[in-house]
Amino acid sequence: MINPLHQKHIILGVTGSIAAYKAVEIASKLTQSGALVDVILTASAEKLITPLTFQSVTGRRAFTDSDLWGREGHVTHIALGHYADLVAIAPVTANTMAKLAHGLGDNLVAVAALAAHCPLLLAPAMDAGMFIHPATQSNVETLRERGAIFVGPESGHLASGLEGFGRFSDPAKIINAIRYTLSREGVLKGKQIVITAGGTQEFIDPVRVISNRSSGKQGFAITQAALDAGAEVTLICGQYNETLNIPYGCQFTRVGSAREMLTATMQAS
């Protein structure tokens, strides 16, 4: 089975959001999946979580701004950026996004991102009103135009106790986004694949249906394997086990009857 994370060098930038503790799970799961994860913490992030925590889950040194201004400071960010297959900053604050949008390099996270020539993935986390502020949205648009990939933020309960748009995405979603991004140059690059999964339902009357016990598990697994190989996948799904996660990056279409599945399949083909 293809593993797009295997031996990939990933820079995980961690900035000063209360969601910084969730980055430990991201670093741990990426490492367990075979990635080589170099964590860089900003000075603000260090006030919330320690480099040792990340070193414990990655087995690799975690970097801070002291490494930028130390004896080897003139090469640290260049070496990190040169070998990186992907730069993910999760969580990324409004302040760091502003730095990235305007090309500022006053800390190791920002200057390593400037030195890298690989995909940049950003997972914002901030309190109510900050993400939708016109200044932040302008920076987001600038970064999108340059090819930055955004995961989130989500709407929900925030650290301040308010409800709003700015909540950090689930670590699993961010990991899956990284996995998808690193798979785009796989052996099936450029191929369009349509996959059907799950059970259909045929109504006998307004209450009763004829169906089957298909869980969709096999179709979901095939979809993930095709995505990992670089394909673009449309997953057309009937009833499925709700504990399954829809593979990140696929085009997901939900259907009810066999006729609906046929129509959706023909339209996607």
C-alpha positions in Angstrom: 0.0 0.0 0.0 1.3 3.5 -0.9 2.0 5.7 2.0 2.5 9.3 0.9 3.8 10.3 4.3 6.7 7.8 4.4 10.1 9.5 4.9 8.6 12.9 3.9 10.3 15.9 5.6 7.6 18.0 7.1 8.1 21.3 8.9 5.4 21.8 11.5 5.3 25.4 12.6 3.5 26.1 15.9 2.4 29.6 16.8 1.0 31.3 19.8 -2.6 30.1 19.9 -4.2 28.2 22.8 -4.7 25.4 20.3 -1.0 24.8 20.2 -1.4 21.8 22.5 -3.3 20.1 19.7 -0.3 20.3 17.4 1.3 17.6 19.6 -1.2 15.1 18.3 -0.5 16.2 14.7 3.3 15.8 15.2 2.8 12.4 16.9 0.4 10.9 14.3 2.6 12.2 11.4 5.6 10.6 12.9 3.8 7.3 13.5 2.8 7.4 9.8 6.5 7.5 8.8 7.0 11.2 8.3 10.1 13.1 9.5 8.7 16.0 11.4 10.7 19.1 12.3 8.8 21.2 14.7 9.5 25.0 15.0 7.9 27.0 17.8 7.5 30.7 17.9 8.3 32.6 21.1 4.6 32.9 21.9 4.0 29.2 21.3 6.8 28.4 23.8 4.7 30.2 26.5 2.0 27.6 25.9 3.9 24.4 25.3 7.5 23.2 25.4 9.9 22.0 22.7 10.6 18.9 24.8 7.0 17.8 24.4 7.4 17.7 20.6 10.8 16.1 20.8 9.2 13.3 22.9 6.7 12.4 20.2 8.8 13.0 17.1 12.2 11.7 18.3 13.7 14.8 16.6 14.9 18.1 17.8 12.3 20.9 18.1 13.5 24.3 17.0 12.9 27.8 18.5 13.9 31.3 17.7 17.1 30.8 19.7 18.2 28.5 16.8 17.8 31.3 14.4 20.0 33.7 16.3 22.5 31.2 17.5 25.9 30.3 16.0 24.4 28.4 13.2 21.6 30.8 12.6 22.7 31.7 9.1 22.0 28.2 7.8 19.3 26.7 10.1 16.3 28.1 8.2 17.9 27.4 4.8 18.6 23.8 5.7 15.1 23.3 7.1 13.4 24.9 4.1 15.6 23.1 1.5 14.8 19.6 2.7 11.1 20.2 3.4 8.5 18.4 1.3 5.7 20.4 3.0 5.4 23.3 5.5 2.4 23.1 7.8 1.7 25.8 10.3 -0.9 24.5 12.7 -2.1 26.5 14.5 -1.4 29.7 12.6 -2.4 33.0 14.2 -3.6 36.1 12.4 -0.2 37.7 13.3 1.8 34.9 11.6 -0.5 35.0 8.5 0.1 38.7 8.2 3.9 38.1 8.3 3.6 35.4 5.7 1.4 37.5 3.4 3.9 40.5 3.6 7.1 38.4 3.4 8.3 39.2 6.9 10.9 36.9 8.4 11.5 38.0 11.9 11.2 34.5 13.5 12.3 31.0 12.5 8.8 29.8 11.5 8.4 32.7 9.1 11.9 32.7 7.6 11.8 28.9 7.2 8.5 29.3 5.2 10.2 31.9 3.1 13.2 29.6 2.4 11.0 26.6 1.5 10.0 25.7 -2.0 7.2 23.2 -1.3 3.5 23.3 -0.5 2.4 25.6 2.4 -0.5 24.4 4.5 -2.1 26.7 7.1 -4.6 25.8 9.8 -5.8 29.0 11.4 -6.9 29.4 15.0 -8.1 32.6 16.6 -10.9 34.2 18.5 -14.2 35.6 17.4 -14.0 38.4 14.8 -10.3 38.1 14.1 -10.5 35.7 11.1 -13.3 37.6 9.4 -11.7 41.0 9.9 -11.0 42.6 6.6 -7.2 42.8 7.2 -7.0 39.1 8.0 -9.2 38.2 5.0 -7.0 40.3 2.7 -4.0 38.3 4.0 -5.8 35.0 3.5 -6.7 36.0 -0.1 -3.0 37.0 -0.8 -1.8 33.7 0.6 -4.4 31.7 -1.4 -3.3 33.4 -4.6 0.3 32.3 -3.9 -0.9 28.7 -3.5 -1.3 28.3 0.2 -3.7 25.6 1.3 -6.1 26.4 4.1 -7.7 23.9 6.5 -10.4 25.6 8.5 -11.0 27.4 10.6 -14.3 26.0 11.9 -17.3 27.6 13.6 -17.8 26.7 17.2 -16.9 27.3 20.9 -13.8 29.4 21.3 -11.3 29.8 24.1 -12.8 33.2 25.1 -16.2 31.4 25.8 -17.7 33.0 22.7 -19.2 31.2 19.7 -17.8 32.1 16.4 -15.7 31.4 13.3 -12.0 30.7 14.2 -11.9 27.4 15.9 -8.9 25.1 15.1 -9.8 22.2 12.8 -9.7 18.7 14.2 -6.1 17.4 14.1 -7.2 14.3 12.1 -8.6 16.6 9.4 -5.3 18.5 9.2 -3.3 15.3 9.0 -5.5 14.0 6.2 -5.0 17.3 4.4 -1.3 16.9 4.7 -1.5 13.3 3.4 -3.6 14.4 0.4 -1.3 17.3 -0.5 1.8 15.0 -0.4 0.0 12.4 -2.6 -0.6 14.6 -5.6 2.5 13.5 -7.5 1.7 9.8 -7.2 1.6 7.1 -9.9 -2.1 7.8 -10.7 -1.6 11.6 -11.1 -4.0 13.0 -13.6 -6.4 10.0 -13.4 -10.1 10.5 -12.7 -11.6 7.5 -10.8 -15.3 7.0 -9.9 -16.0 4.7 -7.0 -19.4 3.5 -5.6 -19.9 2.4 -2.1 -22.6 1.6 0.5 -26.1 0.2 0.2 -29.0 1.6 -1.7 -32.6 1.7 -0.6 -35.7 0.9 -2.7 -39.0 2.1 -1.3 -41.9 -0.4 -1.2 -44.2 2.3 0.2 -43.7 5.6 2.1 -42.5 3.7 5.2 -40.8 0.4 4.1 -37.7 -0.1 2.0 -35.6 -3.0 0.5 -32.0 -2.5 1.3 -28.8 -4.4 2.1 -26.2 -4.3 4.9 -23.3 -2.9 3.0 -21.2 -0.7 5.3 -19.2 1.1 2.6 -16.0 0.2 4.3 -14.4 -1.4 1.2 -15.4 1.5 -1.1 -13.9 4.0 1.4 -10.7 2.0 1.6 -10.4 1.9 -2.2 -11.0 5.6 -2.4 -8.3 6.3 0.1 -5.8 4.1 -1.7 -6.6 5.8 -5.0 -6.1 9.2 -3.4 -2.8 8.1 -1.9 -1.7 7.1 -5.4 -2.4 10.6 -6.7 -5.8 10.1 -8.4 -8.7 12.5 -8.3 -11.6 10.5 -6.9 -15.4 10.8 -7.0 -17.0 8.7 -4.3 -20.7 8.0 -4.8 -22.2 6.6 -1.7 -25.5 5.2 -0.4 -26.0 4.2 3.2 -22.8 3.6 5.0 -21.4 3.1 8.5 -21.4 6.5 10.1 -18.2 5.8 12.0 -16.3 5.9 8.7 -14.6 9.1 7.8 -15.1 10.5 4.3 -11.6 10.4 2.7 -10.1 13.9 2.5 -9.9 15.3 -1.0 -12.5 13.1 -2.7 -15.6 14.5 -4.4 -18.4 13.0 -2.2 -21.9 12.4 -3.5 -24.6 10.9 -1.4 -27.4 9.0 -3.1 -30.4 6.9 -2.0 -31.7 4.5 -4.6 -29.9 2.3 -7.2 -31.3 4.6 -9.9 -29.8 7.6 -8.2 -26.5 5.8 -7.9 -26.5 5.0 -11.6 -27.4 8.5 -12.6 -24.6 10.0 -10.4 -22.1 7.5 -11.7 -22.9 8.2 -15.4 -22.7 12.0 -14.7 -19.3 11.6 -13.0 -17.9 9.3 -15.7 
